[in-house]
Amino acid sequence: MHFVDAKGLLSGSSGHFGMNIYRGCTHGCIYCDSRSLCYQFTHQFEDIEVKQNAPELLDKALRSKRKKGMIGTGAMSDPYMHCEDELGLTRKCLEIIRKYGFGVAIQTKSDRILRDIDLLDEINKETKCVVQMTLTTYDDALCGILEPNVCNTRRRIEVLKKMQDRGIPTVVWLSPILPYINDTEENITAILNECVRVGVKGIICFGMGLTLRDGDREYYYAALDKHFPGLKERYIREFGNAYEIPSPNTKNLYRIFYEICRKSGMMSTPDECFGFMYEFPEKYKQMSLFDPE
């Protein structure tokens, strides 16, 4: 990893903000879109760029805001990578979020988030906290191939249950669904049934498939050659250089998805889930005629 002094940290406006403390990732997920060339990394993806002044930037930004809202983090780079053990920047930023009375919607694949469960609980009681967890496969052996340097699915489900026990709402990203790898009815059913069991509020699914762009396509195909010999050639034959790679089993998988979500009352559309995550509790909103945003 290497350290930089960032010029800014917070993006967005109107009560919905975003931040990324780290840039790059060490989880090693074979399908990671953040590797795409369009994100213009100037360093190796595993050489994590650390915004060492992130807490100071966040403190300065939140101190000046009259209108409070939700702060999202984790969309591009996981806030609980291995380096967080040593650096603790995510925790410091959470402490600042709580200090100024903002809410947080935090996305991760790591059980390191449990280190901060007390702080997340405090934020949720004072304003609002939503924990998002990505689940791709119920098979932990397969999970070890797809996402080799992060805790397995069983452990992530335990994290979701611990959040539920604290009353912290959770949302699951069912993504990506890889054609001919984890796009089975058994896999989708098992994941969704576990989500029902641990009280997940909603599931974000943008499609039964994955997206491939220059940069992540090459990394993904190299992983297919290593772990699933012959599958790369099948992808090339069927999908060429397409951006969207849909599962041929999409119709059946969506039927299962909507049926389980409907019966359990889980939110099942991105609009519903994002609407829930970024709605700041009304009693904490501060109305002002002069909104600096």
C-alpha positions as CSV (number, residue, x, y, z in Angstrom):
1,M,0.0,0.0,0.0
2,H,1.0,3.6,-0.4
3,F,-0.2,6.8,1.2
4,V,-1.6,10.0,-0.3
5,D,-3.0,13.3,1.0
6,A,-6.3,13.6,-0.8
7,K,-7.7,17.0,-1.8
8,G,-11.3,15.9,-1.1
9,L,-13.2,12.9,0.2
10,L,-16.9,13.5,0.2
11,S,-19.0,13.5,-3.0
12,G,-22.7,14.1,-3.7
13,S,-25.3,16.5,-2.3
14,S,-28.9,16.9,-1.1
15,G,-28.5,14.5,1.8
16,H,-26.8,11.7,0.0
17,F,-23.1,11.6,0.1
18,G,-20.4,9.1,-0.9
19,M,-16.8,8.5,0.1
20,N,-13.9,6.1,-0.6
21,I,-11.1,5.9,2.0
22,Y,-9.1,3.4,0.0
23,R,-8.5,2.8,-3.7
24,G,-7.8,-0.7,-5.0
25,C,-8.5,-4.0,-3.2
26,T,-6.8,-7.1,-1.8
27,H,-9.8,-9.4,-1.8
28,G,-8.8,-10.9,-5.1
29,C,-12.4,-11.4,-6.5
30,I,-12.0,-12.8,-10.0
31,Y,-14.9,-10.8,-11.4
32,C,-14.1,-7.3,-9.9
33,D,-15.4,-4.5,-12.1
34,S,-13.2,-2.0,-10.2
35,R,-10.2,-3.3,-12.1
36,S,-11.6,-1.9,-15.3
37,L,-9.4,0.5,-17.3
38,C,-12.1,3.1,-17.3
39,Y,-11.4,3.9,-13.6
40,Q,-7.9,5.0,-14.6
41,F,-5.8,3.4,-11.9
42,T,-2.2,4.7,-12.0
43,H,-1.0,2.0,-9.6
44,Q,-1.3,-1.8,-9.3
45,F,-4.8,-2.7,-8.1
46,E,-3.5,-4.6,-5.1
47,D,-1.2,-1.7,-4.1
48,I,-3.8,0.0,-2.1
49,E,-3.9,3.8,-2.2
50,V,-4.6,5.1,1.3
51,K,-6.1,8.5,1.8
52,Q,-4.3,9.0,5.0
53,N,-6.0,12.4,5.7
54,A,-9.5,11.0,5.2
55,P,-10.7,11.6,8.8
56,E,-9.5,15.2,8.7
57,L,-11.2,15.8,5.3
58,L,-14.4,14.2,6.5
59,D,-14.5,16.2,9.7
60,K,-14.0,19.4,7.8
61,A,-16.7,18.5,5.3
62,L,-19.4,17.5,7.8
63,R,-18.7,20.4,10.2
64,S,-19.8,22.8,7.4
65,K,-23.0,21.0,6.4
66,R,-26.3,22.3,7.7
67,K,-28.4,19.5,6.1
68,K,-27.6,16.0,7.4
69,G,-28.0,12.8,5.5
70,M,-26.7,9.4,4.7
71,I,-23.1,8.7,3.8
72,G,-22.4,5.7,1.6
73,T,-19.0,3.9,1.4
74,G,-17.7,0.7,-0.1
75,A,-19.1,0.9,-3.6
76,M,-15.7,1.0,-5.3
77,S,-13.3,-0.3,-2.6
78,D,-14.1,-2.3,0.4
79,P,-13.7,-0.3,3.6
80,Y,-12.7,-3.4,5.6
81,M,-9.7,-4.7,3.6
82,H,-6.7,-6.2,5.4
83,C,-5.0,-2.8,5.8
84,E,-7.9,-1.6,7.9
85,D,-6.7,-3.8,10.7
86,E,-3.6,-1.7,11.0
87,L,-4.8,1.7,9.9
88,G,-8.3,1.9,11.4
89,L,-9.3,4.8,9.0
90,T,-12.8,3.4,8.5
91,R,-13.5,3.4,12.2
92,K,-12.2,6.9,12.6
93,C,-14.5,8.1,9.8
94,L,-17.5,6.3,11.4
95,E,-16.7,8.1,14.7
96,I,-16.8,11.4,12.8
97,I,-20.1,10.4,11.1
98,R,-21.6,9.7,14.5
99,K,-20.1,12.9,16.0
100,Y,-22.0,15.1,13.5
101,G,-25.2,13.1,13.5
102,F,-25.1,11.7,10.0
103,G,-26.2,8.2,8.9
104,V,-24.2,5.6,7.1
105,A,-24.8,2.9,4.4
106,I,-21.7,0.8,4.4
107,Q,-20.9,-2.0,1.9
108,T,-18.4,-4.9,2.5
109,K,-17.6,-8.5,2.0
110,S,-15.5,-8.8,5.2
111,D,-16.3,-9.9,8.7
112,R,-13.9,-7.2,9.9
113,I,-17.0,-5.0,10.1
114,L,-17.8,-6.8,13.4
115,R,-15.0,-4.9,15.0
116,D,-17.1,-1.8,14.7
117,I,-20.5,-3.3,15.4
118,D,-20.9,-1.3,18.7
119,L,-20.2,1.9,16.8
120,L,-22.6,1.0,14.0
121,D,-25.2,0.2,16.6
122,E,-24.8,3.6,18.2
123,I,-25.1,5.3,14.8
124,N,-28.2,3.3,14.0
125,K,-29.8,4.2,17.3
126,E,-29.0,7.9,16.9
127,T,-29.7,8.3,13.2
128,K,-29.5,5.3,10.8
129,C,-27.1,2.6,9.7
130,V,-27.5,0.1,6.9
131,V,-25.0,-2.7,6.4
132,Q,-24.7,-4.1,2.9
133,M,-23.1,-7.5,2.2
134,T,-22.3,-9.1,-1.1
135,L,-23.3,-12.8,-1.5
136,T,-22.5,-14.7,-4.7
137,T,-22.4,-18.4,-4.0
138,Y,-23.7,-20.6,-1.2
139,D,-20.9,-23.1,-1.9
140,D,-18.0,-22.1,0.4
141,A,-15.5,-24.1,-1.7
142,L,-16.5,-22.2,-4.8
143,C,-16.5,-18.9,-2.8
144,G,-12.8,-19.6,-2.0
145,I,-12.2,-19.6,-5.8
146,L,-14.3,-16.6,-6.7
147,E,-13.4,-14.4,-3.7
148,P,-10.1,-16.0,-2.4
149,N,-8.9,-13.4,0.1
150,V,-12.0,-12.6,2.1
151,C,-14.3,-14.5,4.5
152,N,-16.6,-17.1,3.0
153,T,-20.4,-16.9,2.5
154,R,-21.2,-18.8,5.7
155,R,-19.3,-16.2,7.7
156,R,-20.9,-13.3,5.9
157,I,-24.4,-14.7,6.7
158,E,-23.3,-14.9,10.4
159,V,-22.4,-11.2,10.1
160,L,-25.9,-10.4,8.7
161,K,-27.4,-12.3,11.7
162,K,-25.3,-10.4,14.2
163,M,-26.4,-7.1,12.6
164,Q,-30.1,-8.3,12.8
165,D,-29.6,-9.1,16.5
166,R,-28.6,-5.5,17.1
167,G,-31.5,-4.1,15.0
168,I,-29.2,-2.9,12.3
169,P,-30.9,-3.2,8.9
170,T,-29.1,-5.1,6.2
171,V,-29.2,-5.2,2.4
172,V,-27.6,-8.0,0.2
173,W,-26.0,-7.5,-3.2
174,L,-26.8,-10.7,-5.2
175,S,-24.0,-10.0,-7.7
176,P,-22.5,-11.1,-9.9
177,I,-24.1,-14.3,-11.1
178,L,-21.5,-16.0,-13.4
179,P,-22.8,-18.0,-16.3
180,Y,-22.0,-21.7,-16.0
181,I,-20.5,-21.2,-12.5
182,N,-23.0,-20.0,-9.9
183,D,-26.1,-19.4,-12.0
184,T,-28.0,-22.4,-10.7
185,E,-31.5,-22.6,-9.1
186,E,-30.0,-24.3,-6.1
187,N,-27.5,-21.6,-5.5
188,I,-30.0,-18.7,-5.8
189,T,-32.6,-20.5,-3.7
190,A,-30.1,-21.3,-0.9
191,I,-28.7,-17.7,-0.7
192,L,-32.2,-16.2,-0.7
193,N,-33.5,-18.6,2.0
194,E,-30.6,-17.6,4.2
195,C,-31.4,-14.0,3.6
196,V,-35.0,-14.6,4.7
197,R,-33.7,-16.5,7.8
198,V,-31.5,-13.6,9.0
199,G,-34.0,-10.9,8.3
200,V,-32.4,-9.1,5.3
201,K,-34.5,-6.0,4.4
202,G,-33.8,-6.2,0.6
203,I,-31.8,-7.7,-2.2
204,I,-30.0,-5.7,-4.9
205,C,-29.8,-7.6,-8.2
206,F,-29.0,-5.7,-11.4
207,G,-29.2,-8.9,-13.5
208,M,-28.5,-12.6,-13.5
209,G,-25.1,-12.3,-15.1
210,L,-22.0,-10.1,-14.9
211,T,-20.4,-7.2,-16.8
212,L,-17.0,-7.3,-18.4
213,R,-14.9,-4.3,-19.5
214,D,-11.3,-3.9,-20.6
215,G,-9.1,-4.5,-17.7
216,D,-11.4,-6.8,-15.6
217,R,-12.2,-9.1,-18.6
218,E,-8.6,-10.1,-18.9
219,Y,-8.3,-10.8,-15.2
220,Y,-11.5,-12.8,-15.2
221,Y,-10.5,-14.9,-18.2
222,A,-7.1,-15.7,-16.7
223,A,-9.0,-17.0,-13.6
224,L,-11.3,-19.1,-15.8
225,D,-8.3,-20.7,-17.5
226,K,-6.9,-21.5,-14.1
227,H,-10.0,-22.8,-12.3
228,F,-12.5,-23.7,-15.1
229,P,-10.5,-24.9,-18.1
230,G,-12.4,-24.4,-21.4
231,L,-14.9,-22.0,-20.0
232,K,-13.2,-18.9,-21.4
233,E,-13.5,-20.2,-24.9
234,R,-17.2,-20.8,-24.3
235,Y,-17.6,-17.2,-23.1
236,I,-15.9,-15.9,-26.2
237,R,-18.0,-18.0,-28.5
238,E,-21.3,-17.1,-26.9
239,F,-20.7,-13.5,-25.8
240,G,-17.7,-12.1,-27.8
241,N,-16.6,-8.8,-26.3
242,A,-20.0,-7.9,-24.9
243,Y,-20.3,-5.7,-21.9
244,E,-23.3,-7.5,-20.4
245,I,-22.9,-11.3,-20.0
246,P,-26.3,-12.7,-19.1
247,S,-26.9,-16.2,-17.7
248,P,-28.8,-18.4,-20.1
249,N,-30.8,-19.4,-17.0
250,T,-31.9,-15.8,-16.3
251,K,-35.7,-16.4,-16.6
252,N,-35.8,-19.3,-14.1
253,L,-33.5,-17.5,-11.7
254,Y,-35.6,-14.3,-11.7
255,R,-38.7,-16.4,-11.2
256,I,-37.2,-17.9,-8.0
257,F,-35.8,-14.5,-6.9
258,Y,-39.1,-12.6,-7.1
259,E,-41.1,-15.5,-5.7
260,I,-39.0,-15.8,-2.5
261,C,-38.7,-12.0,-2.1
262,R,-42.5,-11.6,-2.5
263,K,-43.3,-14.3,0.0
264,S,-40.9,-13.0,2.6
265,G,-41.5,-9.3,2.1
266,M,-37.9,-8.5,1.2
267,M,-37.5,-5.6,-1.1
268,S,-36.5,-6.8,-4.6
269,T,-35.8,-3.9,-6.8
270,P,-32.7,-1.6,-6.8
271,D,-35.0,1.5,-6.6
272,E,-36.7,0.1,-3.4
273,C,-33.4,-0.8,-1.8
274,F,-31.6,2.4,-2.6
275,G,-34.6,4.5,-1.6
276,F,-34.6,2.7,1.8
277,M,-30.8,3.0,2.3
278,Y,-30.5,6.7,1.5
279,E,-33.7,8.0,3.2
280,F,-32.5,9.9,6.2
281,P,-34.9,9.7,9.3
282,E,-37.2,12.7,9.2
283,K,-36.8,13.5,12.8
284,Y,-33.1,14.1,12.3
285,K,-33.3,16.3,9.2
286,Q,-32.4,19.9,9.8
287,M,-34.5,22.3,7.7
288,S,-32.7,25.5,6.6
289,L,-33.5,28.3,4.1
290,F,-29.8,28.4,3.3
291,D,-28.6,25.0,2.2
292,P,-24.8,25.2,1.4
293,E,-25.2,22.4,-1.1
